[in-house]
Amino acid sequence: MATGAWAAQALLAAANGTPRPEYVELRELLGAVMHASGQVRRIGVNFNQVVAALNSGDPPPQLRWYADSAARTVRKLDDLADELRERLP
């Protein structure tokens, strides 16, 4: 978008009391990231069920990999959500 067009949209949005267009997109993205983070956290419920089922013995080695992968994914989503929040007014 050209600078003049962006400035016109920003001024019209401010005059009408509506959020600036770039913030609308960031807010939508933030909502999607927060939803994804919540979905990933549900993996914990599955891990609790697996641990309960394997309580009588050692868990398979793949379980540790899945747990580490889920934890990394949650951290990345949380970091992305924090970055998006910082960019919003």
C-alpha positions as YAML, in Angstrom:
chain: A
units: angstrom
residues:
- id: 1
  name: MET
  ca: [0.00, 0.00, 0.00]
- id: 2
  name: ALA
  ca: [1.28, 3.44, -0.85]
- id: 3
  name: THR
  ca: [2.22, 5.71, 2.03]
- id: 4
  name: GLY
  ca: [-0.46, 8.25, 1.11]
- id: 5
  name: ALA
  ca: [-3.17, 5.56, 0.99]
- id: 6
  name: TRP
  ca: [-2.03, 4.18, 4.34]
- id: 7
  name: ALA
  ca: [-2.05, 7.64, 5.90]
- id: 8
  name: ALA
  ca: [-5.55, 8.31, 4.53]
- id: 9
  name: GLN
  ca: [-6.84, 5.03, 5.97]
- id: 10
  name: ALA
  ca: [-5.20, 5.75, 9.32]
- id: 11
  name: LEU
  ca: [-6.70, 9.25, 9.48]
- id: 12
  name: LEU
  ca: [-10.17, 8.03, 8.50]
- id: 13
  name: ALA
  ca: [-9.98, 5.24, 11.05]
- id: 14
  name: ALA
  ca: [-8.94, 7.71, 13.78]
- id: 15
  name: ALA
  ca: [-11.72, 10.13, 12.79]
- id: 16
  name: ASN
  ca: [-14.31, 7.34, 12.87]
- id: 17
  name: GLY
  ca: [-12.97, 5.87, 16.09]
- id: 18
  name: THR
  ca: [-12.20, 2.52, 14.44]
- id: 19
  name: PRO
  ca: [-8.94, 0.65, 14.91]
- id: 20
  name: ARG
  ca: [-6.22, 1.16, 12.34]
- id: 21
  name: PRO
  ca: [-6.24, -1.53, 9.64]
- id: 22
  name: GLU
  ca: [-2.78, -2.88, 10.48]
- id: 23
  name: TYR
  ca: [-3.86, -3.35, 14.10]
- id: 24
  name: VAL
  ca: [-6.93, -5.28, 13.01]
- id: 25
  name: GLU
  ca: [-4.69, -7.78, 11.24]
- id: 26
  name: LEU
  ca: [-2.32, -8.00, 14.20]
- id: 27
  name: ARG
  ca: [-5.25, -8.54, 16.56]
- id: 28
  name: GLU
  ca: [-6.61, -11.32, 14.36]
- id: 29
  name: LEU
  ca: [-3.17, -12.90, 14.22]
- id: 30
  name: LEU
  ca: [-2.80, -12.62, 17.99]
- id: 31
  name: GLY
  ca: [-6.17, -14.33, 18.45]
- id: 32
  name: ALA
  ca: [-5.10, -17.18, 16.16]
- id: 33
  name: VAL
  ca: [-1.79, -17.60, 18.00]
- id: 34
  name: MET
  ca: [-3.51, -17.60, 21.38]
- id: 35
  name: HIS
  ca: [-6.01, -20.20, 20.12]
- id: 36
  name: ALA
  ca: [-3.15, -22.36, 18.80]
- id: 37
  name: SER
  ca: [-1.35, -22.05, 22.11]
- id: 38
  name: GLY
  ca: [-4.45, -23.25, 23.94]
- id: 39
  name: GLN
  ca: [-4.78, -26.19, 21.57]
- id: 40
  name: VAL
  ca: [-1.15, -27.17, 22.11]
- id: 41
  name: ARG
  ca: [-1.59, -26.98, 25.89]
- id: 42
  name: ARG
  ca: [-4.29, -29.62, 25.61]
- id: 43
  name: ILE
  ca: [-1.52, -32.03, 24.76]
- id: 44
  name: GLY
  ca: [-0.80, -32.03, 28.49]
- id: 45
  name: VAL
  ca: [-4.09, -33.79, 29.09]
- id: 46
  name: ASN
  ca: [-3.03, -36.54, 26.70]
- id: 47
  name: PHE
  ca: [0.35, -36.85, 28.42]
- id: 48
  name: ASN
  ca: [-1.36, -37.21, 31.78]
- id: 49
  name: GLN
  ca: [-3.44, -40.05, 30.38]
- id: 50
  name: VAL
  ca: [-0.38, -41.73, 28.90]
- id: 51
  name: VAL
  ca: [1.54, -41.44, 32.15]
- id: 52
  name: ALA
  ca: [-1.38, -42.91, 34.06]
- id: 53
  name: ALA
  ca: [-1.53, -45.83, 31.63]
- id: 54
  name: LEU
  ca: [2.22, -46.39, 31.82]
- id: 55
  name: ASN
  ca: [2.45, -45.96, 35.57]
- id: 56
  name: SER
  ca: [3.38, -49.60, 36.01]
- id: 57
  name: GLY
  ca: [6.57, -49.34, 33.89]
- id: 58
  name: ASP
  ca: [8.96, -47.06, 32.07]
- id: 59
  name: PRO
  ca: [7.43, -44.89, 29.36]
- id: 60
  name: PRO
  ca: [8.65, -45.45, 25.81]
- id: 61
  name: PRO
  ca: [11.51, -43.17, 24.66]
- id: 62
  name: GLN
  ca: [9.25, -41.50, 22.07]
- id: 63
  name: LEU
  ca: [7.15, -40.05, 24.87]
- id: 64
  name: ARG
  ca: [10.05, -37.90, 26.05]
- id: 65
  name: TRP
  ca: [10.56, -36.59, 22.49]
- id: 66
  name: TYR
  ca: [6.86, -35.72, 22.15]
- id: 67
  name: ALA
  ca: [6.87, -33.97, 25.52]
- id: 68
  name: ASP
  ca: [9.94, -31.90, 24.63]
- id: 69
  name: SER
  ca: [8.48, -31.04, 21.23]
- id: 70
  name: ALA
  ca: [5.20, -29.90, 22.77]
- id: 71
  name: ALA
  ca: [7.03, -27.77, 25.34]
- id: 72
  name: ARG
  ca: [9.14, -26.09, 22.63]
- id: 73
  name: THR
  ca: [6.03, -25.39, 20.56]
- id: 74
  name: VAL
  ca: [4.22, -23.81, 23.50]
- id: 75
  name: ARG
  ca: [7.24, -21.62, 24.28]
- id: 76
  name: LYS
  ca: [7.46, -20.47, 20.65]
- id: 77
  name: LEU
  ca: [3.75, -19.67, 20.52]
- id: 78
  name: ASP
  ca: [3.96, -17.79, 23.81]
- id: 79
  name: ASP
  ca: [6.95, -15.79, 22.55]
- id: 80
  name: LEU
  ca: [5.11, -14.96, 19.31]
- id: 81
  name: ALA
  ca: [2.01, -13.89, 21.24]
- id: 82
  name: ASP
  ca: [4.14, -11.65, 23.48]
- id: 83
  name: GLU
  ca: [5.78, -10.07, 20.42]
- id: 84
  name: LEU
  ca: [2.39, -9.40, 18.86]
- id: 85
  name: ARG
  ca: [1.05, -7.89, 22.08]
- id: 86
  name: GLU
  ca: [4.03, -5.52, 22.20]
- id: 87
  name: ARG
  ca: [3.24, -4.27, 18.69]
- id: 88
  name: LEU
  ca: [-0.37, -3.43, 19.52]
- id: 89
  name: PRO
  ca: [-1.25, -0.09, 21.11]
...
